[in-house]
Amino acid sequence: MKKGDKVPEILGYDANGKLWEAREFAGSKLVLYFYPKDGTPLCTDEACSLASGYGALLKAGYKVVGVSTDDADSHRKFAKEHSLPFPLISDTELVLNKLFDVWHKQKFAAGEYMGTVRKTFIIDEHGIVTDIISEVDTKDSANQILNLNK
């Protein structure tokens, strides 16, 4: 997925089993953020930044959806523990990760593994990708999004 591309209609299922579709966000801007793993320090920082800035994001016309490869149980625990006010999609089959090109080989310590690259996609009211944040400021991601067009 790159700037100018239209997002798929089916986004996936959240922790409560709800199917999210792109048309549900028509008329709003969507922050679709991909992160590696529930509960890890940087992922928690990012989720908490988006949660604390959620009111300002809503006021600016944004809706927020997180995506990781964690299962629904993991998402439920993570969302509850941090009072996240937005859905988290479980992409256990890697459909969105591959479509949005965030599933890559990564290096950690002494080895390599496949995993999600942290990226945030900003999608306009018509389902078109308008911005991609590749260098996510996990501690201030809400403001990073709000300051995109300033």
Backbone as numpy.savetxt, mean C-alpha at the origin, in Angstrom:
# Nx Ny Nz CAx CAy CAz Cx Cy Cz
3.56 -1.77 -13.45 2.71 -0.60 -13.45 3.60 0.63 -13.45
3.28 1.55 -14.31 4.03 2.81 -14.37 3.05 3.97 -14.48
3.58 5.18 -14.40 2.72 6.37 -14.51 1.93 6.28 -15.81
0.66 6.61 -15.71 -0.22 6.59 -16.88 -0.97 5.29 -17.07
-0.58 4.23 -16.37 -1.26 2.94 -16.49 -2.56 2.94 -15.67
-3.52 2.19 -16.15 -4.78 2.01 -15.42 -4.64 0.80 -14.51
-5.08 0.95 -13.27 -4.98 -0.14 -12.30 -6.02 -1.22 -12.64
-5.78 -2.45 -12.21 -6.75 -3.51 -12.48 -8.04 -3.28 -11.69
-9.13 -3.83 -12.18 -10.41 -3.67 -11.48 -10.41 -4.40 -10.15
-9.88 -5.61 -10.13 -9.85 -6.40 -8.89 -8.53 -6.14 -8.17
-8.63 -5.64 -6.94 -7.43 -5.39 -6.16 -7.12 -6.55 -5.22
-8.12 -7.16 -4.65 -7.89 -8.30 -3.78 -8.72 -8.26 -2.53
-8.48 -9.23 -1.66 -9.24 -9.40 -0.43 -8.48 -8.84 0.77
-9.21 -8.18 1.64 -8.59 -7.66 2.86 -8.65 -8.70 3.98
-8.24 -8.29 5.16 -8.15 -9.20 6.30 -9.51 -9.73 6.76
-10.57 -9.03 6.38 -11.91 -9.46 6.77 -12.63 -10.21 5.65
-11.92 -10.50 4.58 -12.51 -11.24 3.47 -13.28 -10.39 2.48
-13.21 -9.06 2.62 -13.89 -8.17 1.68 -13.06 -8.03 0.41
-13.74 -8.18 -0.73 -13.09 -7.98 -2.02 -13.09 -6.49 -2.34
-11.90 -5.95 -2.62 -11.77 -4.54 -2.98 -11.59 -4.43 -4.48
-12.36 -3.51 -5.08 -12.30 -3.28 -6.51 -11.99 -1.81 -6.75
-11.31 -1.53 -7.86 -10.89 -0.17 -8.17 -12.09 0.78 -8.25
-13.22 0.30 -8.74 -14.38 1.19 -8.91 -14.88 1.75 -7.59
-14.56 1.09 -6.47 -14.97 1.61 -5.17 -14.26 2.92 -4.83
-13.18 3.21 -5.54 -12.41 4.41 -5.27 -12.62 5.49 -6.33
-13.52 5.23 -7.29 -13.82 6.22 -8.32 -14.26 7.51 -7.65
-13.71 8.62 -8.11 -14.02 9.92 -7.51 -13.09 10.31 -6.38
-12.24 9.37 -5.95 -11.24 9.65 -4.91 -9.86 9.28 -5.44
-8.86 9.88 -4.84 -7.49 9.46 -5.12 -7.18 8.29 -4.20
-6.39 7.37 -4.67 -6.06 6.19 -3.89 -4.56 6.11 -3.66
-4.19 5.89 -2.42 -2.82 5.57 -2.04 -2.77 4.06 -1.90
-2.09 3.40 -2.83 -1.93 1.95 -2.77 -0.47 1.71 -2.42
-0.24 1.31 -1.18 1.15 1.16 -0.75 1.49 -0.30 -0.52
2.65 -0.69 -1.05 3.17 -2.05 -0.93 4.27 -2.06 0.09
4.23 -3.04 0.98 5.24 -3.13 2.03 5.60 -4.60 2.24
6.81 -4.86 2.75 7.28 -6.24 2.85 6.59 -7.14 3.86
6.39 -6.69 5.11 5.95 -7.65 6.13 5.29 -6.96 7.32
4.13 -7.45 7.72 3.46 -6.96 8.92 4.38 -7.07 10.14
4.38 -6.02 10.96 5.05 -6.08 12.24 6.54 -5.79 12.24
7.15 -5.67 11.08 8.58 -5.33 11.06 8.72 -3.83 11.33
9.87 -3.40 11.83 10.00 -1.99 12.25 9.65 -0.95 11.18
10.22 -1.05 9.99 9.96 -0.03 8.97 8.52 -0.10 8.47
7.98 -1.30 8.35 6.59 -1.46 7.89 5.63 -0.90 8.93
5.95 -1.09 10.20 5.13 -0.54 11.27 5.22 0.98 11.26
6.42 1.53 11.08 6.58 2.99 11.00 5.71 3.56 9.88
5.75 2.91 8.72 5.00 3.40 7.56 3.49 3.35 7.82
3.01 2.22 8.31 1.58 2.06 8.59 1.12 3.08 9.63
1.92 3.28 10.67 1.55 4.23 11.72 1.58 5.67 11.22
2.52 5.99 10.33 2.55 7.32 9.74 1.29 7.57 8.92
0.90 6.58 8.14 -0.32 6.72 7.34 -1.57 6.78 8.22
-1.56 6.02 9.31 -2.70 6.05 10.23 -2.80 7.41 10.94
-1.67 7.94 11.39 -1.71 9.23 12.09 -2.03 10.38 11.13
-1.69 10.24 9.87 -2.00 11.26 8.88 -3.27 10.98 8.10
-4.03 9.96 8.53 -5.20 9.52 7.78 -6.25 10.62 7.61
-6.51 11.37 8.66 -7.48 12.47 8.57 -7.09 13.49 7.51
-5.82 13.87 7.50 -5.34 14.84 6.52 -5.38 14.26 5.11
-5.07 12.96 4.99 -5.15 12.32 3.68 -6.59 12.29 3.17
-7.53 11.93 4.05 -8.94 11.93 3.66 -9.39 13.33 3.25
-8.99 14.33 4.03 -9.37 15.72 3.74 -8.83 16.16 2.37
-7.67 15.63 1.99 -7.06 15.96 0.70 -7.63 15.09 -0.44
-8.59 14.21 -0.10 -9.25 13.42 -1.13 -8.67 12.04 -1.37
-7.78 11.59 -0.49 -7.15 10.27 -0.65 -7.85 9.20 0.19
-7.89 8.00 -0.36 -8.21 6.79 0.39 -6.90 6.00 0.45
-6.76 5.12 1.42 -5.51 4.38 1.62 -5.79 2.89 1.68
-4.95 2.12 0.98 -5.01 0.66 1.04 -3.57 0.15 1.06
-3.27 -0.73 2.02 -1.96 -1.36 2.09 -2.00 -2.74 1.47
-0.85 -3.17 0.93 -0.76 -4.50 0.31 0.55 -5.15 0.74
0.44 -6.40 1.21 1.63 -7.21 1.44 1.26 -8.67 1.17
2.24 -9.52 1.24 2.01 -10.94 0.98 1.57 -11.69 2.24
1.42 -10.98 3.35 0.97 -11.61 4.59 -0.47 -12.08 4.45
-0.84 -13.10 5.22 -2.20 -13.62 5.15 -3.16 -12.78 5.99
-4.44 -13.11 5.90 -5.48 -12.34 6.57 -5.30 -12.29 8.08
-4.91 -13.41 8.70 -4.70 -13.41 10.15 -3.62 -12.43 10.57
-2.53 -12.43 9.84 -1.44 -11.51 10.13 -1.91 -10.06 9.99
-2.65 -9.78 8.92 -3.17 -8.42 8.70 -4.12 -7.99 9.81
-4.99 -8.90 10.23 -5.94 -8.56 11.30 -5.20 -8.18 12.58
-4.21 -8.96 12.94 -3.43 -8.68 14.16 -2.68 -7.36 14.04
-2.04 -7.16 12.90 -1.26 -5.94 12.66 -2.17 -4.71 12.70
-3.30 -4.77 12.01 -4.23 -3.64 11.96 -4.80 -3.34 13.35
-5.13 -4.39 14.08 -5.69 -4.19 15.42 -4.65 -3.61 16.38
-3.46 -4.17 16.35 -2.40 -3.72 17.25 -2.06 -2.24 17.06
-2.16 -1.76 15.82 -1.77 -0.37 15.52 -2.96 0.51 15.16
-4.18 0.02 15.37 -5.41 0.79 15.11 -5.41 1.38 13.70
-5.11 0.57 12.72 -5.06 1.06 11.35 -6.47 1.28 10.81
-6.77 2.47 10.30 -8.12 2.79 9.85 -8.39 2.45 8.38
-7.47 1.78 7.74 -7.60 1.47 6.31 -7.40 -0.02 6.09
-7.90 -0.55 4.97 -7.77 -1.98 4.70 -6.36 -2.39 4.30
-6.04 -3.64 4.59 -4.79 -4.26 4.17 -5.14 -5.46 3.31
-4.69 -5.46 2.08 -4.97 -6.55 1.15 -3.90 -7.63 1.30
-4.36 -8.87 1.36 -3.46 -10.03 1.41 -3.19 -10.50 -0.01
-1.97 -10.29 -0.46 -1.58 -10.70 -1.82 -0.73 -11.95 -1.75
-1.29 -13.00 -1.15 -0.53 -14.23 -0.94 -0.19 -14.94 -2.25
-0.95 -14.67 -3.30 -0.70 -15.29 -4.60 0.21 -14.42 -5.48
0.65 -13.27 -4.97 1.57 -12.35 -5.65 1.00 -11.71 -6.90
-0.32 -11.68 -7.03 -0.94 -11.10 -8.22 -0.62 -9.62 -8.34
-0.93 -8.84 -7.29 -0.65 -7.40 -7.33 0.84 -7.11 -7.28
1.58 -7.87 -6.48 3.03 -7.65 -6.38 3.69 -7.75 -7.76
3.28 -8.72 -8.53 3.87 -8.90 -9.86 3.33 -7.86 -10.84
2.04 -7.58 -10.79 1.44 -6.60 -11.70 2.03 -5.22 -11.49
2.28 -4.86 -10.23 2.84 -3.54 -9.92 4.37 -3.56 -9.90
4.94 -4.69 -10.26 6.39 -4.86 -10.38 7.14 -4.49 -9.10
6.65 -5.03 -7.98 7.33 -4.80 -6.70 7.89 -6.10 -6.11
7.79 -7.21 -6.84 8.30 -8.50 -6.38 9.66 -8.71 -7.02
10.73 -8.60 -6.23 12.09 -8.64 -6.76 13.02 -9.46 -5.87
14.12 -9.86 -6.46 15.19 -10.50 -5.70 15.83 -9.43 -4.82
16.06 -9.78 -3.56 16.66 -8.85 -2.62 17.78 -9.54 -1.87
18.68 -8.73 -1.35 19.80 -9.27 -0.57 19.62 -8.89 0.89
19.90 -9.85 1.75 19.82 -9.59 3.19 20.87 -10.46 3.86
21.70 -9.82 4.65 22.77 -10.53 5.36 23.59 -11.34 4.37
23.59 -12.65 4.51 24.45 -13.48 3.67 23.71 -14.10 2.49
22.42 -13.79 2.33 21.69 -14.48 1.28 20.81 -13.59 0.43
20.17 -14.22 -0.55 19.23 -13.55 -1.42 17.87 -14.23 -1.28
16.83 -13.46 -1.49 15.48 -14.00 -1.42 14.57 -13.13 -2.29
13.41 -13.65 -2.61 12.40 -12.87 -3.34 11.51 -12.19 -2.31
11.18 -10.93 -2.56 10.33 -10.21 -1.62 9.76 -8.94 -2.21
8.90 -8.31 -1.46 8.23 -7.08 -1.88 9.15 -5.88 -1.67
9.28 -5.07 -2.70 9.99 -3.80 -2.61 8.98 -2.75 -2.16
9.33 -1.98 -1.15 8.44 -0.94 -0.63 8.23 0.15 -1.69
6.99 0.36 -2.08 6.64 1.42 -3.04 5.23 1.88 -2.77
4.97 3.14 -3.08 3.65 3.71 -2.95 3.19 4.23 -4.30
1.99 3.82 -4.69 1.40 4.25 -5.96 0.25 5.19 -5.65
0.24 6.34 -6.32 -0.85 7.29 -6.19 -1.69 7.15 -7.45
-2.98 6.91 -7.25 -3.90 6.62 -8.34 -4.99 7.69 -8.32
-5.28 8.26 -9.49 -6.25 9.35 -9.54 -7.69 8.85 -9.51
-8.61 9.78 -9.61 -10.04 9.50 -9.51 -10.55 8.58 -10.62
-9.75 8.40 -11.67 -10.15 7.58 -12.82 -9.41 6.25 -12.87
-8.63 5.96 -11.81 -7.92 4.68 -11.76 -6.59 4.67 -12.49
-6.02 5.85 -12.73 -4.75 5.97 -13.44 -3.63 6.29 -12.46
-2.51 5.60 -12.59 -1.34 5.86 -11.74 -0.76 7.22 -12.13
-0.70 8.13 -11.16 -0.17 9.47 -11.43 1.21 9.70 -10.80
1.50 8.99 -9.74 2.80 9.13 -9.06 3.21 7.80 -8.47
4.53 7.60 -8.41 5.08 6.41 -7.76 6.19 6.88 -6.83
6.07 6.54 -5.57 7.11 6.89 -4.60 7.95 5.64 -4.37
9.19 5.68 -4.85 10.10 4.55 -4.70 10.97 4.67 -3.46
11.23 5.88 -3.04 12.03 6.14 -1.85 11.08 6.58 -0.75
10.41 5.63 -0.14 9.39 5.92 0.87 10.04 6.34 2.19
9.59 7.45 2.72 10.01 7.90 4.04 9.05 7.26 5.04
9.45 6.12 5.58 8.54 5.32 6.40 8.02 6.07 7.63
8.82 6.94 8.20 8.40 7.66 9.40 7.50 8.87 9.07
7.45 9.27 7.80 6.68 10.45 7.43 5.98 10.26 6.08
5.51 9.05 5.83 4.94 8.75 4.51 3.66 9.53 4.22
2.84 9.81 5.22 1.62 10.58 4.98 1.97 11.97 4.45
2.92 12.64 5.10 3.32 13.97 4.62 4.03 13.90 3.28
4.77 12.84 3.04 5.43 12.67 1.76 4.37 12.66 0.64
3.26 12.00 0.87 2.17 11.94 -0.10 1.49 13.31 -0.22
1.19 13.90 0.92 0.50 15.20 0.90 1.33 16.29 0.25
2.65 16.17 0.28 3.53 17.18 -0.30 3.93 16.91 -1.75
3.37 15.87 -2.36 3.74 15.51 -3.73 3.56 16.63 -4.73
2.46 17.32 -4.66 2.16 18.32 -5.70 2.31 19.75 -5.21
3.14 19.92 -4.21 3.36 21.28 -3.69 4.59 21.89 -4.30
